[in-house]
Amino acid sequence: MTLKMKPLKLLILAASLATGLLSAVAFYPAPDNPEKEKAIVSTAINALNGLHYEPVVLDDEFSERVYNVYLDRIDGSRRFFTKADLDIFAAHELKIDDQLDQADLTFFNVVEERFELALQRSQDIYRDVLKTPFNFEVKESVELDGEKKPYAADEAALRESWRKTLKWETMSRLNDKIEQQQALLKKADEEEEDADEMDEKLEKGDSPEATDEDDDSDEELLNKTVEELEEDARESVLKSFDDWYERMRKLKRNDRLSDYLNAVTSVYDPHTGYFAPVDKENFDISMAGKLEGIGARLQTDGEYTKVTDVVAGGPAWKGKELSEKDVIMKVAQEGEEPVDIGGMNINEVVQLIRGKKGTKVTLTVKKVDGTMADIDIIRDVVILEEGFAKSLILDTEEGEKVGYIRLPRFYADFSDDKGRSSFRDIRTEVEKLKTESVGGIILDLRSNGGGSLRDVVDMTGLFIEEGPIVQVKSRGRNPEVLEDDDSQVQYDGPLVVMVNEFSASASEILAAALQDYGRAVIVGNKTFGKGTVQRFIDLDVAIRGANNVKPLGNLKVTTQKFYRVNGGSTQLEGVTPDIFLPDNYAYLETGERENDYPLQWDKIAPAAYDRVPAYIAPLTKVREKSMARTKSNEVFQAIDKYAKDLKEDRDESVVSLNLKDYMADQTVRSAESKAYKELFKEIEAMQVDNLKLDKLQLENADEGKIDRNQDFKERIQKDIHLYETVQIINDMIDEDVKVAERQ
């Protein structure tokens, strides 16, 4: 069949700045639609070469890169393939470019065939190894970092590698069981002492306090020998690996093809990727924060699918019949026969359960008590509120009342202009905070991976009069300046933006723009360093007719780079905060630099913009005060030490397989971890409260929403970084007052 291509400019759909790709591992049967696979490959390659910001040349170097990336994604832990497999693959190492040019999947098929054999071989190995108790007195070690391990020379070497891996898995579980047993022994001794005290009270005529009896499982564990505990640990490892292999076998060939295409796209850059139709649907749901379905989170449970959570406010929650831990056995559409979902992968099950608002779906579920039930649910729009912006009031005795806004991502409903958007939500939260007469606002973008470009431009405009926000450059074109053309400033008071190593893309645009304007103080750690823009391309649009192969899916392609208004790129470099705060990842290599084949940093001419330094207090004094506090604060000092230890642990990936040595090391680590966690207590000096308008809404809210709100406040109450940021913004207010008095 000849595939006629439409003009590529028609393919561009929606702009996005989100990061992250998922991959899976499995083997699959022969293609049921080879024509479709060829259509996907040819259309994707054509779109990449026509639209990517820096298209790569399909040559031997390209082939070698795809070859290495794909094998690493399939077997990064070196658990499946041997040198004999690699010898077979090597014949294709420099031919992948030619194959892709012809929509030929020979290399992919060869790997699939060998992986099926390797999967069964490795399962036979681990099941056989786990039949025999391990000798934990031997002095030996295992390398846990797959990147540092070579492929096994032969099957004997593969078995030895598996033996060490399984021994470590068993040893870690055995250590946990021994620790639990020791804790129970200590508890038993304490209860025996309490019993003696009770006997004394009885003799004196006092009434003893009631105590709980140990349950059967605790008593069983208490009486087991080390050998029996080791056997339990091996059985636990066996079940864990059997479950993993079962999940792998449920995935289908088209899932693996997605993996292969994502290996290809990642050679262009880390944020370009192929999205099968279901993956694109999930992405849209994530961006919009809503879906049409029943409102339940699911996971694979053996042959079937288990409910892990029922979303508060959704149709399943309102019906009060579906519960957490229910196992779904069958799914029936209205007027149709039930479909047994045994053996289906999670995506297939989800597609059966989701559906248009107002339609009915019937789930046949197995309850925890073993009873069966048919549950009718009318699908509806489900709002995923946990991903939306929310705000609180933070108060300290020595400072002003401060407004706090948490923004997890820059979301937007691209399918509905009036749908929910992060810009509109932030605008609403700012207005609510203004009615509370806050002295300053903290916008928390920590671990915000980005999202809608449109929203970040509009959102930044809430805090400046007007002017350029970001410069966006397409391939071979002059930069386009995206501006805030609204002269209204919604909030002109003290402003701090919190960032960390995982604040990326749109988060970096906002932080960089407000920093360049001198409008906000940026607090935290250096950001991720993603300075590229992606657009979704519907591959169906690229070919006429060919309905027998559609839907083909979507391609998320890097089509532009963005630059700060000062001309510098955030690509690789990120945004450097005005005030650093110690955090757990301070000494680790993180961010865009750690990805394979990122686009490089560069610089263009600055845009014309006017700084507004009057908004920011003298930074030098504010920074000095913060540094003095963090240096004298035991929690921040502990965080700094933890970060250094984490760096040391990351570099040293070899672990002892001697139980005595391992337990001694774990005892030290457990004590250190416990002491570290205990440092993060509720900060009494910082009061955390809901806004007045939110309190009114919570009065009539469902129990789930009330619990989530309480959990949110409790986490904030222990946030030492946020507490220091509150002190920073109070210092800004104080310094502003001093400057005003001098004037």
C-alpha positions in Angstrom: 0.0 0.0 0.0 1.3 3.5 -0.9 1.2 5.9 2.0 0.4 9.4 0.7 1.7 12.1 3.0 -0.2 15.3 3.8 1.8 18.5 4.3 3.5 18.3 7.6 2.3 21.7 8.7 -1.1 20.2 9.1 0.1 17.8 11.7 0.8 20.3 14.5 -1.9 20.1 17.1 -1.3 21.2 20.8 1.7 22.8 22.5 3.1 21.1 25.5 6.1 21.4 27.8 5.6 18.3 29.9 8.5 15.9 30.6 8.9 12.2 31.0 8.4 9.0 29.0 7.4 5.5 30.3 8.9 2.3 29.0 7.9 -1.4 29.5 9.5 -4.8 29.2 7.8 -7.9 27.7 7.7 -10.3 24.8 5.0 -10.4 22.2 3.5 -12.6 19.5 3.9 -11.9 15.8 2.2 -8.7 14.5 -1.5 -9.0 13.8 -1.3 -6.0 11.5 2.2 -5.6 9.9 0.8 -3.0 7.6 -0.1 -0.8 10.5 3.4 -1.2 12.1 5.0 -0.1 8.8 2.6 2.9 8.6 3.5 3.9 12.1 7.3 3.7 11.5 7.3 5.4 8.1 5.0 8.2 9.2 6.9 8.8 12.5 10.3 8.9 10.8 8.9 11.4 8.2 7.5 13.6 10.9 10.7 13.5 12.9 12.8 14.5 10.0 10.4 17.2 8.8 9.5 18.8 12.1 12.2 18.2 14.7 14.2 21.3 15.9 17.5 19.5 15.2 16.8 16.4 13.0 19.5 13.8 13.1 21.0 12.1 10.1 20.0 8.5 9.7 23.5 7.0 9.4 25.6 4.4 11.2 26.1 6.6 14.2 22.4 7.0 14.5 22.0 3.2 14.3 24.6 2.6 17.0 22.8 5.0 19.3 19.4 3.4 18.8 20.9 0.0 19.2 22.5 0.8 22.6 19.5 2.7 23.9 17.0 0.0 23.0 19.0 -2.9 24.5 19.6 -0.8 27.6 15.9 -0.2 28.0 15.0 -3.8 27.5 17.8 -5.2 29.7 19.4 -2.4 31.6 19.8 -4.7 34.6 21.6 -7.4 32.5 19.2 -10.1 33.6 18.1 -11.5 30.3 20.6 -11.5 27.4 24.0 -13.2 27.1 27.0 -12.5 24.8 25.5 -15.1 22.4 22.3 -12.9 22.1 24.5 -9.8 21.6 26.4 -11.5 18.9 23.1 -12.1 17.0 22.0 -8.5 17.6 25.4 -7.1 16.5 24.7 -8.0 12.9 22.0 -5.3 12.9 23.9 -2.6 14.9 24.8 -0.5 11.9 21.7 -1.4 9.8 18.9 0.2 11.8 19.0 3.4 9.9 18.5 1.6 6.6 15.8 -0.6 8.1 13.8 2.4 9.5 14.2 4.2 6.1 12.3 1.3 4.6 9.9 0.9 7.6 11.6 -2.4 8.2 11.4 -3.9 11.7 14.0 -6.7 11.3 16.1 -5.6 14.3 13.0 -5.2 16.5 11.7 -8.6 15.5 15.1 -10.3 16.1 15.3 -8.8 19.6 11.7 -9.9 20.3 12.4 -13.4 19.3 15.5 -13.6 21.5 13.8 -11.9 24.4 11.0 -14.5 24.4 13.6 -17.2 24.8 15.6 -15.1 27.3 12.5 -14.5 29.4 11.7 -18.2 29.8 15.4 -19.0 30.3 15.7 -16.5 33.1 12.5 -17.6 34.7 13.8 -21.2 34.8 17.0 -19.9 36.4 15.4 -17.9 39.2 12.9 -20.6 40.0 15.6 -23.2 40.2 18.0 -21.0 42.3 15.2 -20.2 44.8 14.6 -23.8 45.6 17.9 -24.0 47.7 18.7 -22.1 50.9 21.4 -19.5 50.5 24.6 -19.5 52.5 24.9 -16.0 54.0 28.2 -16.7 55.8 30.2 -16.6 52.5 32.1 -13.3 52.0 30.9 -12.2 48.5 29.3 -9.1 47.1 26.9 -8.1 44.2 26.9 -5.1 41.9 23.4 -3.5 41.9 24.0 -0.9 39.2 23.1 -2.4 35.8 25.2 0.2 34.0 28.3 -1.1 35.7 27.6 -4.8 34.9 28.6 -6.5 31.7 26.4 -8.9 29.8 26.9 -12.4 30.9 29.5 -14.3 28.9 27.3 -17.5 28.8 24.4 -19.1 30.5 26.6 -20.2 33.5 27.6 -16.6 34.0 24.0 -15.5 33.7 22.9 -18.0 36.3 25.7 -16.8 38.6 24.5 -13.2 38.2 21.0 -14.2 38.9 22.1 -16.2 42.0 23.7 -13.1 43.5 20.8 -10.9 42.7 18.3 -13.4 44.2 20.6 -13.8 47.2 20.6 -10.0 47.8 16.8 -9.9 47.4 16.4 -12.7 49.9 18.9 -11.3 52.3 17.2 -7.9 52.4 13.8 -9.6 53.1 15.4 -11.9 55.7 16.9 -8.9 57.4 13.5 -7.3 57.6 11.9 -10.4 59.1 14.7 -10.8 61.7 14.2 -7.1 62.7 10.5 -7.7 63.0 11.1 -10.8 65.1 13.5 -8.9 67.4 11.0 -6.1 67.8 8.3 -8.7 68.8 10.7 -10.2 71.3 11.4 -6.8 72.8 7.6 -6.2 73.0 7.1 -9.6 74.6 9.7 -8.8 77.3 8.1 -5.5 78.0 4.6 -7.1 78.2 6.0 -9.7 80.6 7.3 -6.9 82.8 3.9 -5.2 82.5 2.2 -8.5 83.5 4.4 -8.7 86.7 3.3 -5.1 87.5 -0.3 -6.1 86.9 0.0 -9.0 89.3 1.3 -6.7 91.9 -1.6 -4.4 91.3 -4.1 -7.2 91.6 -2.5 -8.3 94.9 -3.1 -4.7 96.1 -6.6 -4.7 94.8 -6.0 -2.3 91.8 -7.6 -2.8 88.4 -5.2 -3.5 85.6 -5.4 -1.7 82.2 -6.6 -3.7 79.2 -3.9 -4.9 76.8 -4.2 -6.2 73.2 -3.3 -9.8 72.6 -0.7 -10.6 70.0 -2.3 -11.8 66.7 -1.6 -15.2 65.2 0.8 -13.9 62.6 3.0 -12.2 65.2 3.1 -15.3 67.3 4.0 -17.4 64.2 6.8 -15.0 63.3 8.0 -14.9 66.9 8.5 -18.7 67.0 10.3 -19.2 63.7 13.9 -20.1 63.3 16.3 -18.2 61.1 16.2 -21.1 58.6 12.4 -20.8 58.5 12.6 -17.1 58.1 15.0 -17.6 55.2 12.6 -20.0 53.5 9.8 -17.4 53.9 12.1 -14.7 52.4 12.9 -16.9 49.4 9.2 -17.6 48.8 8.5 -13.9 49.0 11.2 -13.3 46.3 9.7 -16.1 44.2 6.3 -14.6 44.3 7.6 -11.1 43.5 9.4 -12.3 40.4 6.6 -14.5 39.3 4.2 -11.5 39.5 6.6 -9.4 37.6 7.0 -11.9 34.8 3.2 -12.4 34.7 2.8 -8.7 34.1 5.4 -8.7 31.4 3.7 -11.5 29.6 0.4 -9.6 29.6 1.8 -6.7 27.6 1.4 -6.9 23.9 3.6 -6.5 20.9 2.3 -3.0 20.2 3.5 -2.0 23.6 7.0 -3.2 22.8 6.8 -1.5 19.4 6.1 1.7 21.4 9.3 1.0 23.4 11.3 0.6 20.2 10.0 3.8 18.7 10.8 5.6 21.9 14.3 4.4 21.7 14.5 5.8 18.2 12.9 9.1 19.2 15.2 9.5 22.2 18.2 9.7 19.9 16.7 13.0 18.6 16.3 14.3 22.1 15.0 13.1 25.5 11.5 14.7 25.2 10.5 13.5 21.8 8.5 10.3 21.9 5.8 8.1 20.4 2.4 7.9 22.1 0.1 5.0 21.3 -3.6 6.1 21.3 -4.1 5.0 24.9 -0.9 6.7 26.0 -2.0 10.0 24.4 -5.4 9.6 26.1 -3.7 9.2 29.4 -1.5 12.3 28.7 -4.6 14.4 27.9 -6.2 13.3 31.1 -3.2 14.3 33.1 -3.0 17.7 31.4 -6.8 18.4 31.8 -7.1 16.9 35.2 -10.3 15.2 34.3 -11.7 12.1 32.6 -14.9 10.4 31.7 -15.3 7.1 33.5 -16.1 5.6 36.9 -13.4 7.3 39.1 -11.2 4.4 40.3 -7.5 3.7 40.3 -6.6 0.2 39.2 -3.6 -2.1 39.2 -2.8 -5.6 37.9 -3.5 -8.4 40.5 -2.6 -11.8 39.1 -4.9 -12.6 36.2 -7.3 -9.8 37.0 -7.3 -6.2 38.0 -7.6 -4.8 41.5 -9.1 -1.5 42.7 -6.5 0.4 44.6 -8.5 3.6 45.3 -11.9 5.1 44.6 -11.7 8.8 43.7 -13.8 10.8 46.1 -16.7 12.6 44.4 -16.6 10.3 41.3 -19.5 8.0 40.2 -18.0 4.9 41.8 -17.6 6.7 45.1 -21.1 8.1 45.0 -22.5 4.6 44.4 -20.7 3.3 47.5 -20.6 -0.3 46.1 -17.2 -0.5 44.6 -14.4 -0.6 47.3 -10.7 -0.6 47.5 -9.2 -4.1 47.1 -12.2 -5.3 45.0 -10.9 -7.6 42.2 -12.6 -6.9 38.9 -13.4 -10.2 37.1 -15.7 -9.1 34.2 -16.7 -5.8 32.5 -20.0 -5.4 30.6 -21.2 -2.5 28.5 -24.9 -1.7 28.6 -26.9 -4.3 26.6 -23.8 -6.4 25.9 -22.4 -9.7 27.3 -19.8 -9.4 30.1 -16.2 -9.7 29.0 -13.9 -11.8 31.1 -10.8 -9.6 31.7 -8.6 -12.5 32.9 -5.1 -12.2 31.3 -5.7 -8.6 30.0 -3.1 -5.9 30.6 -4.1 -2.9 32.6 -4.5 -0.6 29.5 -7.0 -3.0 27.9 -9.1 -3.1 31.1 -9.0 0.7 31.5 -10.3 1.1 27.9 -13.2 -1.2 28.7 -14.2 0.7 31.9 -13.8 4.2 30.6 -16.5 5.7 28.5 -18.8 8.6 27.7 -20.6 10.5 30.5 -24.1 9.0 31.0 -23.3 5.5 29.8 -23.5 2.5 32.0 -20.9 -0.1 32.8 -21.3 -3.2 34.9 -18.3 -4.6 36.9 -18.4 -8.1 38.2 -16.1 -8.0 41.2 -14.8 -10.3 43.9 -15.0 -8.8 47.3 -12.3 -9.2 50.0 -14.6 -11.8 51.8 -14.7 -13.9 48.6 -18.3 -13.0 47.6 -19.1 -11.9 44.0 -21.1 -8.8 43.1 -22.3 -7.1 39.9 -22.0 -3.4 40.3 -23.7 -1.0 37.9 -22.0 2.4 37.5 -23.2 5.4 35.4 -20.0 7.0 34.0 -19.5 10.7 34.6 -16.8 13.4 34.4 -14.2 12.6 37.2 -12.1 15.6 38.4 -8.6 14.7 39.6 -8.3 17.5 42.2 -5.0 16.4 43.7 -3.2 17.8 40.6 -4.7 21.3 40.8 -3.4 24.5 42.4 -4.3 25.1 46.1 -3.5 27.7 48.7 -3.0 28.1 52.4 -2.3 30.9 54.9 1.0 30.7 56.7 1.5 32.7 59.8 4.5 33.3 62.2 4.6 35.3 65.4 7.5 37.5 64.2 6.2 38.2 60.7 3.4 39.0 58.4 0.7 36.7 57.3 1.9 35.0 54.1 -0.1 33.4 51.3 1.1 30.0 50.0 0.1 28.5 46.6 1.2 25.0 45.5 1.1 24.3 41.8 2.0 20.7 41.0 2.0 21.2 37.2 0.9 23.7 34.4 -2.3 21.9 33.4 -4.8 22.9 30.7 -7.7 21.3 29.0 -6.7 21.7 25.3 -10.1 20.3 24.2 -12.1 23.0 25.9 -11.2 26.7 25.9 -13.4 27.1 29.0 -12.0 24.0 30.7 -9.8 24.1 33.8 -6.4 25.7 33.4 -3.6 26.4 35.8 -3.5 30.1 34.8 -7.2 30.7 35.7 -6.8 28.7 39.0 -3.7 30.6 40.0 -5.5 33.9 39.2 -8.4 32.8 41.5 -6.1 31.7 44.3 -4.2 35.1 44.2 -7.6 36.9 44.4 -8.6 34.8 47.4 -5.2 35.5 49.1 -5.6 39.3 48.5 -8.9 39.2 50.4 -7.0 37.7 53.4 -4.6 40.8 53.3 -1.4 38.7 53.1 1.9 40.5 53.3 3.5 38.4 50.6 2.9 35.3 48.4 4.9 32.2 48.0 4.4 30.3 44.7 5.7 26.7 45.1 6.9 25.1 41.9 9.0 22.4 43.5 9.0 19.2 41.4 6.6 20.9 38.9 7.6 19.2 35.6 5.9 21.7 33.3 2.9 21.7 31.0 1.0 24.3 29.1 3.1 27.0 27.4 0.0 29.2 27.0 -0.7 29.0 30.7 2.8 29.9 31.9 2.9 33.1 29.7 -0.5 34.2 31.0 0.4 33.3 34.6 3.6 35.3 34.6 1.7 38.3 33.4 -0.3 38.3 36.7 2.8 39.7 38.4 4.2 42.3 35.9 2.6 45.2 34.0 3.4 44.0 30.5 6.2 42.9 28.3 8.0 39.8 27.0 7.8 36.6 29.0 9.8 34.1 26.9 11.4 33.9 23.5 10.6 30.8 21.4 12.7 29.8 18.4 11.7 27.3 15.7 14.2 25.6 13.4 15.7 28.1 10.8 13.5 31.0 12.0 14.0 34.1 14.1 12.8 34.0 17.7 9.2 34.8 18.5 8.6 36.8 21.6 5.6 35.7 23.7 4.4 38.7 25.6 2.0 39.7 28.4 0.0 42.4 26.7 -2.2 43.1 29.7 -1.0 46.1 31.6 -3.0 45.1 34.7 -1.0 43.6 37.6 -3.1 41.3 39.7 -0.6 41.2 42.5 2.3 43.7 43.1 3.5 42.7 46.6 6.5 40.6 47.8 6.7 37.4 45.8 8.9 34.3 46.2 9.0 31.4 43.8 10.2 28.0 45.2 12.0 25.6 42.9 14.2 22.5 43.1 16.1 20.1 40.8 12.8 18.7 39.4 11.2 22.0 38.5 11.3 21.9 34.7 10.2 23.5 31.5 7.3 25.8 32.1 8.4 26.2 35.8 11.7 27.4 34.5 10.1 29.9 32.1 8.1 31.5 34.9 11.0 31.5 37.4 13.4 32.9 34.8 11.1 35.6 33.6 10.3 36.8 37.2 14.0 36.7 38.0 15.0 38.6 34.9 12.4 41.3 35.6 13.5 41.5 39.3 9.9 40.8 40.2 10.4 37.8 42.5 13.1 36.1 44.6 13.8 32.6 43.5 14.5 30.2 46.4 15.6 26.6 46.5 18.0 24.8 44.2 19.1 24.8 40.5 16.3 23.7 38.3 16.1 20.7 35.8 17.3 22.5 32.7 14.7 21.6 30.0 14.6 24.5 27.5 12.6 22.8 24.7 9.1 22.9 23.5 7.1 19.9 22.2 4.1 19.6 19.9 1.8 16.7 19.5 1.4 15.4 15.9 -1.5 13.1 15.1 0.0 10.5 12.7 -3.5 9.7 11.3 -3.5 13.2 9.7 -0.4 12.3 7.7 -1.9 9.6 5.5 -5.1 9.7 3.4 -7.6 6.9 3.9 -5.8 3.8 5.1 -8.6 3.3 7.7 -7.5 -0.3 8.1 -4.3 0.8 9.9 -5.7 3.7 11.9 -5.4 4.9 14.7 -1.6 5.2 14.4 -1.1 7.2 17.6 0.7 10.5 18.2 4.3 11.8 18.1 5.4 14.4 20.6 8.2 16.2 18.8 10.6 18.9 20.0 10.0 21.7 17.5 11.3 24.7 19.4 13.7 25.9 22.0 12.8 28.7 24.5 15.0 31.4 25.8 14.8 33.8 28.7 14.1 37.4 28.0 17.7 38.1 28.8 18.7 35.9 25.9 20.0 32.9 27.8 18.7 29.4 27.4 17.6 27.3 30.4 18.5 24.2 28.3 21.0 22.2 30.4 21.8 25.2 32.6 18.4 25.6 34.3 17.6 28.5 36.6 20.0 29.4 39.4 18.1 30.5 42.5 18.8 33.8 44.2 18.9 32.0 47.6 20.0 28.4 47.9 18.5 26.0 50.4 20.1 22.6 51.2 18.2 19.6 50.0 18.6 15.9 49.6 19.8 15.9 46.0 22.2 18.8 46.2 25.3 16.7 45.4 23.8 14.4 42.8 24.0 14.9 39.1 20.4 15.5 38.2 18.4 17.1 35.4 18.6 17.3 31.7 22.4 16.7 31.7 21.7 13.2 32.9 19.6 12.4 29.9 20.9 10.8 26.7 21.4 13.1 23.7 19.9 16.4 25.0 20.0 19.5 22.9 22.8 21.9 23.7 22.8 25.2 25.5 23.1 28.4 23.5 22.2 32.1 23.6 20.3 34.6 21.5 19.9 38.4 21.7 17.8 39.6 24.7 14.3 40.9 24.3 13.5 44.5 25.2 12.2 44.5 28.7 12.3 46.8 31.8 13.4 45.5 35.1 11.3 46.4 38.2 13.9 46.1 41.0 11.7 48.2 43.3 9.7 45.1 43.9 12.6 43.2 45.5 14.3 44.1 48.8 18.1 44.3 48.9 18.9 40.7 48.1 22.3 40.7 49.8 21.0 41.2 53.2 18.0 38.8 52.8 20.4 36.2 51.5 22.9 36.6 54.3 20.1 36.3 56.9 18.9 33.1 55.3 22.4 31.6 55.1 22.9 32.3 58.8 19.7 30.6 59.7 20.3 27.5 57.6 23.9 27.1 58.9 22.7 27.1 62.5 19.6 25.0 61.9 20.1 21.3 62.9 17.5 20.1 60.4 19.2 21.9 57.5 22.6 20.6 58.6 21.1 17.1 58.7 19.8 17.5 55.2 23.2 18.6 54.0 24.8 15.5 55.6 22.1 13.2 54.2 22.7 14.7 50.7 26.4 13.9 51.0 25.7 10.3 52.2 23.3 9.9 49.4 26.0 10.9 46.9 28.4 8.4 48.5 25.8 5.6 48.4 25.0 6.3 44.8 28.6 6.1 43.8 29.1 2.8 45.8 26.7 0.3 44.3 28.5 -2.9 45.4 26.7 -4.6 48.4 28.0 -7.4 50.7 26.1 -10.7 50.5 27.3 -11.7 54.0 24.3 -11.5 56.3 26.3 -10.5 59.4 28.0 -7.6 57.5 24.7 -6.6 55.8 22.8 -6.5 59.1 25.5 -4.5 60.8 25.4 -2.0 57.9 21.6 -1.9 57.9 21.5 -1.4 61.7 23.6 1.7 61.3 21.6 2.9 58.3 18.3 2.3 60.0 19.4 4.3 63.1 20.6 7.1 60.9 17.4 7.1 58.8 15.2 7.0 61.9 17.1 9.9 63.5 16.8 11.8 60.3 13.1 11.3 59.9 12.5 12.3 63.5 14.0 15.7 62.8 11.0 16.6 60.6 8.4 17.5 63.2 5.6 19.9 63.1 7.0 23.4 63.1 5.2 25.1 66.0 6.5 28.5 65.0 4.5 28.4 61.7 0.7 28.2 61.8 -1.0 26.7 58.8 -4.6 27.4 58.0 -7.1 27.3 55.1 -8.4 30.4 53.5 -11.8 31.6 54.7 -13.5 30.8 51.4 -12.0 27.3 51.4 -13.2 26.7 54.9 -16.8 27.4 53.8 -16.5 24.9 51.0 -15.0 22.2 53.3 -18.0 22.4 55.6 -20.1 20.6 52.9 -17.2 18.6 51.4 -17.1 14.8 51.2 -14.9 12.9 53.7 -12.2 12.2 51.1 -11.7 15.8 50.3 -11.6 16.7 54.0 -8.9 14.0 54.6 -6.8 15.2 51.7 -6.9 18.7 52.9 -5.9 17.7 56.4 -3.0 15.6 55.0 -1.9 18.6 52.9 -1.8 20.8 55.9 0.1 18.3 58.0 2.8 17.9 55.3 3.1 21.7 55.0 3.4 22.0 58.8 6.6 19.9 58.7 8.1 21.6 55.6 11.4 23.1 56.8 12.1 24.6 53.4 8.8 26.3 53.3 9.3 27.7 56.8 12.6 29.2 55.8 10.9 30.7 52.8 8.3 32.3 55.0 11.2 33.9 57.0 12.8 35.0 53.7 9.6 36.8 52.6 9.3 38.4 56.0 12.9 39.6 55.7 12.0 41.0 52.2 9.0 42.9 53.8 11.2 44.3 56.6 13.9 45.4 54.2 11.3 47.0 51.9 10.1 49.0 54.9 13.6 50.1 55.7 14.2 51.2 52.1 10.9 53.1 52.1 11.8 54.8 55.4 15.2 55.9 54.1 13.5 57.4 51.1 
